[in-house]
Amino acid sequence: MTGLNTVLIIVGLFLAGGVYSFWKQGMPKGVVVLLGIGSVMCLVAGVMRIQGLWD
């Protein structure tokens, strides 16, 4: 695992925690959706780099 993979996964998990927190606080759905999309994109990119599917 390289540093970029680790950073992408950590940022993705951090954003996922933000999604949960924002949802519980009653933030607007648009903010929650955008944060969720960013979280998923970071996690998928990190996992794809680990698997060697994306160089």
PDB file of N, CA, C, O and CB in Angstrom:
ATOM      1  N   MET A   1       0.834  -1.171   0.000  1.00  0.00           N
ATOM      2  CA  MET A   1       0.000   0.000   0.000  1.00  0.00           C
ATOM      3  C   MET A   1       0.884   1.241   0.000  1.00  0.00           C
ATOM      4  O   MET A   1       1.800   1.359   0.815  1.00  0.00           O
ATOM      5  CB  MET A   1      -0.952  -0.006   1.207  1.00  0.00           C
ATOM      6  N   THR A   2       0.617   2.133  -0.884  1.00  0.00           N
ATOM      7  CA  THR A   2       1.384   3.365  -0.934  1.00  0.00           C
ATOM      8  C   THR A   2       0.712   4.442  -0.100  1.00  0.00           C
ATOM      9  O   THR A   2      -0.394   4.256   0.408  1.00  0.00           O
ATOM     10  CB  THR A   2       1.554   3.835  -2.378  1.00  0.00           C
ATOM     11  N   GLY A   3       1.392   5.561   0.032  1.00  0.00           N
ATOM     12  CA  GLY A   3       0.859   6.659   0.821  1.00  0.00           C
ATOM     13  C   GLY A   3      -0.444   7.210   0.262  1.00  0.00           C
ATOM     14  O   GLY A   3      -1.349   7.566   1.018  1.00  0.00           O
ATOM     15  N   LEU A   4      -0.542   7.282  -1.078  1.00  0.00           N
ATOM     16  CA  LEU A   4      -1.753   7.838  -1.684  1.00  0.00           C
ATOM     17  C   LEU A   4      -2.961   6.950  -1.398  1.00  0.00           C
ATOM     18  O   LEU A   4      -4.049   7.458  -1.125  1.00  0.00           O
ATOM     19  CB  LEU A   4      -1.566   8.005  -3.201  1.00  0.00           C
ATOM     20  N   ASN A   5      -2.783   5.631  -1.459  1.00  0.00           N
ATOM     21  CA  ASN A   5      -3.888   4.721  -1.140  1.00  0.00           C
ATOM     22  C   ASN A   5      -4.380   4.971   0.271  1.00  0.00           C
ATOM     23  O   ASN A   5      -5.582   5.072   0.515  1.00  0.00           O
ATOM     24  CB  ASN A   5      -3.456   3.253  -1.300  1.00  0.00           C
ATOM     25  N   THR A   6      -3.443   5.068   1.191  1.00  0.00           N
ATOM     26  CA  THR A   6      -3.792   5.283   2.590  1.00  0.00           C
ATOM     27  C   THR A   6      -4.523   6.597   2.779  1.00  0.00           C
ATOM     28  O   THR A   6      -5.524   6.659   3.493  1.00  0.00           O
ATOM     29  CB  THR A   6      -2.547   5.252   3.459  1.00  0.00           C
ATOM     30  N   VAL A   7      -4.029   7.646   2.142  1.00  0.00           N
ATOM     31  CA  VAL A   7      -4.657   8.963   2.260  1.00  0.00           C
ATOM     32  C   VAL A   7      -6.076   8.929   1.699  1.00  0.00           C
ATOM     33  O   VAL A   7      -6.994   9.468   2.316  1.00  0.00           O
ATOM     34  CB  VAL A   7      -3.818  10.032   1.530  1.00  0.00           C
ATOM     35  N   LEU A   8      -6.268   8.304   0.540  1.00  0.00           N
ATOM     36  CA  LEU A   8      -7.594   8.246  -0.063  1.00  0.00           C
ATOM     37  C   LEU A   8      -8.580   7.504   0.834  1.00  0.00           C
ATOM     38  O   LEU A   8      -9.722   7.935   0.996  1.00  0.00           O
ATOM     39  CB  LEU A   8      -7.523   7.575  -1.430  1.00  0.00           C
ATOM     40  N   ILE A   9      -8.142   6.398   1.411  1.00  0.00           N
ATOM     41  CA  ILE A   9      -9.035   5.624   2.264  1.00  0.00           C
ATOM     42  C   ILE A   9      -9.335   6.380   3.556  1.00  0.00           C
ATOM     43  O   ILE A   9     -10.480   6.389   4.010  1.00  0.00           O
ATOM     44  CB  ILE A   9      -8.421   4.252   2.578  1.00  0.00           C
ATOM     45  N   ILE A  10      -8.338   7.006   4.150  1.00  0.00           N
ATOM     46  CA  ILE A  10      -8.561   7.761   5.384  1.00  0.00           C
ATOM     47  C   ILE A  10      -9.494   8.940   5.132  1.00  0.00           C
ATOM     48  O   ILE A  10     -10.400   9.193   5.926  1.00  0.00           O
ATOM     49  CB  ILE A  10      -7.225   8.257   5.966  1.00  0.00           C
ATOM     50  N   VAL A  11      -9.281   9.660   4.037  1.00  0.00           N
ATOM     51  CA  VAL A  11     -10.169  10.790   3.709  1.00  0.00           C
ATOM     52  C   VAL A  11     -11.586  10.290   3.447  1.00  0.00           C
ATOM     53  O   VAL A  11     -12.556  10.918   3.872  1.00  0.00           O
ATOM     54  CB  VAL A  11      -9.639  11.566   2.473  1.00  0.00           C
ATOM     55  N   GLY A  12     -11.707   9.166   2.751  1.00  0.00           N
ATOM     56  CA  GLY A  12     -13.031   8.597   2.492  1.00  0.00           C
ATOM     57  C   GLY A  12     -13.758   8.225   3.768  1.00  0.00           C
ATOM     58  O   GLY A  12     -14.954   8.484   3.899  1.00  0.00           O
ATOM     59  N   LEU A  13     -13.045   7.619   4.714  1.00  0.00           N
ATOM     60  CA  LEU A  13     -13.661   7.263   5.994  1.00  0.00           C
ATOM     61  C   LEU A  13     -14.007   8.504   6.808  1.00  0.00           C
ATOM     62  O   LEU A  13     -15.040   8.547   7.476  1.00  0.00           O
ATOM     63  CB  LEU A  13     -12.729   6.355   6.799  1.00  0.00           C
ATOM     64  N   PHE A  14     -13.139   9.515   6.749  1.00  0.00           N
ATOM     65  CA  PHE A  14     -13.409  10.777   7.440  1.00  0.00           C
ATOM     66  C   PHE A  14     -14.688  11.422   6.885  1.00  0.00           C
ATOM     67  O   PHE A  14     -15.539  11.887   7.644  1.00  0.00           O
ATOM     68  CB  PHE A  14     -12.202  11.749   7.293  1.00  0.00           C
ATOM     69  N   LEU A  15     -14.809  11.441   5.564  1.00  0.00           N
ATOM     70  CA  LEU A  15     -16.002  12.013   4.943  1.00  0.00           C
ATOM     71  C   LEU A  15     -17.243  11.189   5.261  1.00  0.00           C
ATOM     72  O   LEU A  15     -18.327  11.745   5.441  1.00  0.00           O
ATOM     73  CB  LEU A  15     -15.816  12.113   3.431  1.00  0.00           C
ATOM     74  N   ALA A  16     -17.094   9.863   5.334  1.00  0.00           N
ATOM     75  CA  ALA A  16     -18.234   9.012   5.692  1.00  0.00           C
ATOM     76  C   ALA A  16     -18.722   9.351   7.103  1.00  0.00           C
ATOM     77  O   ALA A  16     -19.926   9.393   7.353  1.00  0.00           O
ATOM     78  CB  ALA A  16     -17.848   7.509   5.601  1.00  0.00           C
ATOM     79  N   GLY A  17     -17.790   9.591   8.015  1.00  0.00           N
ATOM     80  CA  GLY A  17     -18.174  10.018   9.357  1.00  0.00           C
ATOM     81  C   GLY A  17     -18.888  11.357   9.325  1.00  0.00           C
ATOM     82  O   GLY A  17     -19.829  11.584  10.086  1.00  0.00           O
ATOM     83  N   GLY A  18     -18.444  12.242   8.444  1.00  0.00           N
ATOM     84  CA  GLY A  18     -19.099  13.541   8.287  1.00  0.00           C
ATOM     85  C   GLY A  18     -20.515  13.402   7.767  1.00  0.00           C
ATOM     86  O   GLY A  18     -21.415  14.126   8.193  1.00  0.00           O
ATOM     87  N   VAL A  19     -20.715  12.466   6.842  1.00  0.00           N
ATOM     88  CA  VAL A  19     -22.057  12.225   6.314  1.00  0.00           C
ATOM     89  C   VAL A  19     -22.986  11.814   7.448  1.00  0.00           C
ATOM     90  O   VAL A  19     -24.088  12.347   7.579  1.00  0.00           O
ATOM     91  CB  VAL A  19     -22.032  11.138   5.210  1.00  0.00           C
ATOM     92  N   TYR A  20     -22.548  10.879   8.255  1.00  0.00           N
ATOM     93  CA  TYR A  20     -23.377  10.412   9.377  1.00  0.00           C
ATOM     94  C   TYR A  20     -23.669  11.558  10.350  1.00  0.00           C
ATOM     95  O   TYR A  20     -24.802  11.733  10.799  1.00  0.00           O
ATOM     96  CB  TYR A  20     -22.675   9.248  10.120  1.00  0.00           C
ATOM     97  N   SER A  21     -22.643  12.320  10.662  1.00  0.00           N
ATOM     98  CA  SER A  21     -22.804  13.429  11.593  1.00  0.00           C
ATOM     99  C   SER A  21     -23.749  14.493  11.034  1.00  0.00           C
ATOM    100  O   SER A  21     -24.638  14.971  11.739  1.00  0.00           O
ATOM    101  CB  SER A  21     -21.445  14.050  11.913  1.00  0.00           C
ATOM    102  N   PHE A  22     -23.557  14.857   9.779  1.00  0.00           N
ATOM    103  CA  PHE A  22     -24.424  15.871   9.172  1.00  0.00           C
ATOM    104  C   PHE A  22     -25.859  15.383   9.096  1.00  0.00           C
ATOM    105  O   PHE A  22     -26.785  16.167   9.303  1.00  0.00           O
ATOM    106  CB  PHE A  22     -23.923  16.240   7.774  1.00  0.00           C
ATOM    107  N   TRP A  23     -26.063  14.115   8.807  1.00  0.00           N
ATOM    108  CA  TRP A  23     -27.407  13.556   8.706  1.00  0.00           C
ATOM    109  C   TRP A  23     -28.095  13.637  10.069  1.00  0.00           C
ATOM    110  O   TRP A  23     -29.265  14.009  10.155  1.00  0.00           O
ATOM    111  CB  TRP A  23     -27.360  12.088   8.199  1.00  0.00           C
ATOM    112  N   LYS A  24     -27.366  13.288  11.134  1.00  0.00           N
ATOM    113  CA  LYS A  24     -27.932  13.328  12.485  1.00  0.00           C
ATOM    114  C   LYS A  24     -28.241  14.758  12.922  1.00  0.00           C
ATOM    115  O   LYS A  24     -29.158  14.971  13.715  1.00  0.00           O
ATOM    116  CB  LYS A  24     -26.971  12.677  13.481  1.00  0.00           C
ATOM    117  N   GLN A  25     -27.492  15.742  12.418  1.00  0.00           N
ATOM    118  CA  GLN A  25     -27.713  17.139  12.782  1.00  0.00           C
ATOM    119  C   GLN A  25     -28.845  17.772  11.980  1.00  0.00           C
ATOM    120  O   GLN A  25     -29.273  18.885  12.286  1.00  0.00           O
ATOM    121  CB  GLN A  25     -26.440  17.934  12.582  1.00  0.00           C
ATOM    122  N   GLY A  26     -29.325  17.083  10.974  1.00  0.00           N
ATOM    123  CA  GLY A  26     -30.420  17.612  10.173  1.00  0.00           C
ATOM    124  C   GLY A  26     -29.966  18.609   9.115  1.00  0.00           C
ATOM    125  O   GLY A  26     -30.722  19.505   8.740  1.00  0.00           O
ATOM    126  N   MET A  27     -28.739  18.460   8.633  1.00  0.00           N
ATOM    127  CA  MET A  27     -28.233  19.358   7.583  1.00  0.00           C
ATOM    128  C   MET A  27     -29.026  19.144   6.295  1.00  0.00           C
ATOM    129  O   MET A  27     -29.669  18.107   6.133  1.00  0.00           O
ATOM    130  CB  MET A  27     -26.711  19.120   7.332  1.00  0.00           C
ATOM    131  N   PRO A  28     -28.987  20.111   5.382  1.00  0.00           N
ATOM    132  CA  PRO A  28     -29.711  19.962   4.109  1.00  0.00           C
ATOM    133  C   PRO A  28     -29.255  18.713   3.348  1.00  0.00           C
ATOM    134  O   PRO A  28     -28.082  18.341   3.376  1.00  0.00           O
ATOM    135  CB  PRO A  28     -29.509  21.213   3.230  1.00  0.00           C
ATOM    136  N   LYS A  29     -30.206  18.084   2.674  1.00  0.00           N
ATOM    137  CA  LYS A  29     -29.908  16.846   1.962  1.00  0.00           C
ATOM    138  C   LYS A  29     -28.831  17.035   0.901  1.00  0.00           C
ATOM    139  O   LYS A  29     -28.043  16.122   0.658  1.00  0.00           O
ATOM    140  CB  LYS A  29     -31.166  16.304   1.321  1.00  0.00           C
ATOM    141  N   GLY A  30     -28.783  18.197   0.271  1.00  0.00           N
ATOM    142  CA  GLY A  30     -27.779  18.449  -0.765  1.00  0.00           C
ATOM    143  C   GLY A  30     -26.364  18.346  -0.222  1.00  0.00           C
ATOM    144  O   GLY A  30     -25.482  17.795  -0.881  1.00  0.00           O
ATOM    145  N   VAL A  31     -26.143  18.872   0.971  1.00  0.00           N
ATOM    146  CA  VAL A  31     -24.820  18.816   1.601  1.00  0.00           C
ATOM    147  C   VAL A  31     -24.467  17.368   1.928  1.00  0.00           C
ATOM    148  O   VAL A  31     -23.342  16.926   1.690  1.00  0.00           O
ATOM    149  CB  VAL A  31     -24.779  19.689   2.886  1.00  0.00           C
ATOM    150  N   VAL A  32     -25.429  16.637   2.470  1.00  0.00           N
ATOM    151  CA  VAL A  32     -25.194  15.243   2.839  1.00  0.00           C
ATOM    152  C   VAL A  32     -24.900  14.410   1.600  1.00  0.00           C
ATOM    153  O   VAL A  32     -24.003  13.568   1.621  1.00  0.00           O
ATOM    154  CB  VAL A  32     -26.404  14.670   3.593  1.00  0.00           C
ATOM    155  N   VAL A  33     -25.638  14.631   0.529  1.00  0.00           N
ATOM    156  CA  VAL A  33     -25.430  13.872  -0.706  1.00  0.00           C
ATOM    157  C   VAL A  33     -24.058  14.177  -1.304  1.00  0.00           C
ATOM    158  O   VAL A  33     -23.347  13.257  -1.709  1.00  0.00           O
ATOM    159  CB  VAL A  33     -26.537  14.190  -1.729  1.00  0.00           C
ATOM    160  N   LEU A  34     -23.676  15.451  -1.365  1.00  0.00           N
ATOM    161  CA  LEU A  34     -22.367  15.790  -1.920  1.00  0.00           C
ATOM    162  C   LEU A  34     -21.232  15.205  -1.092  1.00  0.00           C
ATOM    163  O   LEU A  34     -20.250  14.714  -1.649  1.00  0.00           O
ATOM    164  CB  LEU A  34     -22.212  17.296  -2.012  1.00  0.00           C
ATOM    165  N   LEU A  35     -21.352  15.251   0.201  1.00  0.00           N
ATOM    166  CA  LEU A  35     -20.340  14.676   1.073  1.00  0.00           C
ATOM    167  C   LEU A  35     -20.295  13.158   0.914  1.00  0.00           C
ATOM    168  O   LEU A  35     -19.217  12.565   0.934  1.00  0.00           O
ATOM    169  CB  LEU A  35     -20.614  15.053   2.535  1.00  0.00           C
ATOM    170  N   GLY A  36     -21.445  12.535   0.758  1.00  0.00           N
ATOM    171  CA  GLY A  36     -21.501  11.089   0.541  1.00  0.00           C
ATOM    172  C   GLY A  36     -20.862  10.690  -0.766  1.00  0.00           C
ATOM    173  O   GLY A  36     -20.151   9.688  -0.829  1.00  0.00           O
ATOM    174  N   ILE A  37     -21.105  11.460  -1.814  1.00  0.00           N
ATOM    175  CA  ILE A  37     -20.489  11.172  -3.114  1.00  0.00           C
ATOM    176  C   ILE A  37     -18.976  11.297  -3.023  1.00  0.00           C
ATOM    177  O   ILE A  37     -18.247  10.459  -3.554  1.00  0.00           O
ATOM    178  CB  ILE A  37     -21.037  12.120  -4.200  1.00  0.00           C
ATOM    179  N   GLY A  38     -18.504  12.341  -2.353  1.00  0.00           N
ATOM    180  CA  GLY A  38     -17.061  12.510  -2.175  1.00  0.00           C
ATOM    181  C   GLY A  38     -16.447  11.368  -1.391  1.00  0.00           C
ATOM    182  O   GLY A  38     -15.353  10.904  -1.712  1.00  0.00           O
ATOM    183  N   SER A  39     -17.144  10.918  -0.372  1.00  0.00           N
ATOM    184  CA  SER A  39     -16.664   9.805   0.444  1.00  0.00           C
ATOM    185  C   SER A  39     -16.539   8.529  -0.387  1.00  0.00           C
ATOM    186  O   SER A  39     -15.517   7.844  -0.345  1.00  0.00           O
ATOM    187  CB  SER A  39     -17.604   9.572   1.633  1.00  0.00           C
ATOM    188  N   VAL A  40     -17.575   8.226  -1.128  1.00  0.00           N
ATOM    189  CA  VAL A  40     -17.563   7.020  -1.960  1.00  0.00           C
ATOM    190  C   VAL A  40     -16.469   7.099  -3.018  1.00  0.00           C
ATOM    191  O   VAL A  40     -15.788   6.108  -3.280  1.00  0.00           O
ATOM    192  CB  VAL A  40     -18.929   6.816  -2.630  1.00  0.00           C
ATOM    193  N   MET A  41     -16.296   8.262  -3.624  1.00  0.00           N
ATOM    194  CA  MET A  41     -15.258   8.406  -4.652  1.00  0.00           C
ATOM    195  C   MET A  41     -13.867   8.177  -4.070  1.00  0.00           C
ATOM    196  O   MET A  41     -13.046   7.503  -4.693  1.00  0.00           O
ATOM    197  CB  MET A  41     -15.333   9.798  -5.294  1.00  0.00           C
ATOM    198  N   CYS A  42     -13.588   8.725  -2.889  1.00  0.00           N
ATOM    199  CA  CYS A  42     -12.283   8.525  -2.259  1.00  0.00           C
ATOM    200  C   CYS A  42     -12.059   7.066  -1.899  1.00  0.00           C
ATOM    201  O   CYS A  42     -10.981   6.523  -2.141  1.00  0.00           O
ATOM    202  CB  CYS A  42     -12.157   9.391  -1.012  1.00  0.00           C
ATOM    203  N   LEU A  43     -13.067   6.431  -1.324  1.00  0.00           N
ATOM    204  CA  LEU A  43     -12.918   5.036  -0.938  1.00  0.00           C
ATOM    205  C   LEU A  43     -12.722   4.130  -2.145  1.00  0.00           C
ATOM    206  O   LEU A  43     -11.867   3.245  -2.125  1.00  0.00           O
ATOM    207  CB  LEU A  43     -14.124   4.583  -0.147  1.00  0.00           C
ATOM    208  N   VAL A  44     -13.502   4.342  -3.187  1.00  0.00           N
ATOM    209  CA  VAL A  44     -13.380   3.515  -4.392  1.00  0.00           C
ATOM    210  C   VAL A  44     -12.022   3.726  -5.051  1.00  0.00           C
ATOM    211  O   VAL A  44     -11.387   2.760  -5.474  1.00  0.00           O
ATOM    212  CB  VAL A  44     -14.511   3.837  -5.389  1.00  0.00           C
ATOM    213  N   ALA A  45     -11.573   4.964  -5.144  1.00  0.00           N
ATOM    214  CA  ALA A  45     -10.266   5.230  -5.752  1.00  0.00           C
ATOM    215  C   ALA A  45      -9.146   4.573  -4.948  1.00  0.00           C
ATOM    216  O   ALA A  45      -8.218   4.014  -5.532  1.00  0.00           O
ATOM    217  CB  ALA A  45     -10.021   6.746  -5.859  1.00  0.00           C
ATOM    218  N   GLY A  46      -9.217   4.632  -3.616  1.00  0.00           N
ATOM    219  CA  GLY A  46      -8.202   4.006  -2.785  1.00  0.00           C
ATOM    220  C   GLY A  46      -8.182   2.502  -2.946  1.00  0.00           C
ATOM    221  O   GLY A  46      -7.112   1.904  -3.061  1.00  0.00           O
ATOM    222  N   VAL A  47      -9.357   1.880  -2.956  1.00  0.00           N
ATOM    223  CA  VAL A  47      -9.437   0.424  -3.102  1.00  0.00           C
ATOM    224  C   VAL A  47      -8.994  -0.007  -4.498  1.00  0.00           C
ATOM    225  O   VAL A  47      -8.301  -1.013  -4.647  1.00  0.00           O
ATOM    226  CB  VAL A  47     -10.870  -0.068  -2.826  1.00  0.00           C
ATOM    227  N   MET A  48      -9.390   0.750  -5.519  1.00  0.00           N
ATOM    228  CA  MET A  48      -8.978   0.396  -6.885  1.00  0.00           C
ATOM    229  C   MET A  48      -7.471   0.484  -7.039  1.00  0.00           C
ATOM    230  O   MET A  48      -6.871  -0.327  -7.745  1.00  0.00           O
ATOM    231  CB  MET A  48      -9.661   1.310  -7.909  1.00  0.00           C
ATOM    232  N   ARG A  49      -6.854   1.459  -6.388  1.00  0.00           N
ATOM    233  CA  ARG A  49      -5.397   1.568  -6.460  1.00  0.00           C
ATOM    234  C   ARG A  49      -4.733   0.413  -5.726  1.00  0.00           C
ATOM    235  O   ARG A  49      -3.693  -0.079  -6.163  1.00  0.00           O
ATOM    236  CB  ARG A  49      -4.926   2.905  -5.875  1.00  0.00           C
ATOM    237  N   ILE A  50      -5.317  -0.026  -4.619  1.00  0.00           N
ATOM    238  CA  ILE A  50      -4.759  -1.172  -3.891  1.00  0.00           C
ATOM    239  C   ILE A  50      -4.836  -2.428  -4.748  1.00  0.00           C
ATOM    240  O   ILE A  50      -3.891  -3.216  -4.794  1.00  0.00           O
ATOM    241  CB  ILE A  50      -5.505  -1.390  -2.555  1.00  0.00           C
ATOM    242  N   GLN A  51      -5.966  -2.611  -5.425  1.00  0.00           N
ATOM    243  CA  GLN A  51      -6.166  -3.791  -6.244  1.00  0.00           C
ATOM    244  C   GLN A  51      -5.363  -3.749  -7.550  1.00  0.00           C
ATOM    245  O   GLN A  51      -5.271  -4.753  -8.256  1.00  0.00           O
ATOM    246  CB  GLN A  51      -7.632  -3.949  -6.551  1.00  0.00           C
ATOM    247  N   GLY A  52      -4.788  -2.596  -7.866  1.00  0.00           N
ATOM    248  CA  GLY A  52      -3.997  -2.453  -9.089  1.00  0.00           C
ATOM    249  C   GLY A  52      -4.833  -2.249 -10.328  1.00  0.00           C
ATOM    250  O   GLY A  52      -4.336  -2.414 -11.442  1.00  0.00           O
ATOM    251  N   LEU A  53      -6.106  -1.891 -10.159  1.00  0.00           N
ATOM    252  CA  LEU A  53      -6.986  -1.688 -11.309  1.00  0.00           C
ATOM    253  C   LEU A  53      -6.816  -0.303 -11.911  1.00  0.00           C
ATOM    254  O   LEU A  53      -7.223  -0.059 -13.047  1.00  0.00           O
ATOM    255  CB  LEU A  53      -8.436  -1.899 -10.906  1.00  0.00           C
ATOM    256  N   TRP A  54      -6.216   0.600 -11.153  1.00  0.00           N
ATOM    257  CA  TRP A  54      -6.088   1.978 -11.612  1.00  0.00           C
ATOM    258  C   TRP A  54      -4.705   2.470 -11.235  1.00  0.00           C
ATOM    259  O   TRP A  54      -4.387   2.579 -10.051  1.00  0.00           O
ATOM    260  CB  TRP A  54      -7.198   2.894 -11.004  1.00  0.00           C
ATOM    261  N   ASP A  55      -3.892   2.763 -12.213  1.00  0.00           N
ATOM    262  CA  ASP A  55      -2.509   3.219 -11.945  1.00  0.00           C
ATOM    263  C   ASP A  55      -2.326   4.664 -12.263  1.00  0.00           C
ATOM    264  O   ASP A  55      -1.230   5.199 -12.095  1.00  0.00           O
ATOM    265  CB  ASP A  55      -1.512   2.412 -12.737  1.00  0.00           C
TER     266      ASP A  55
END
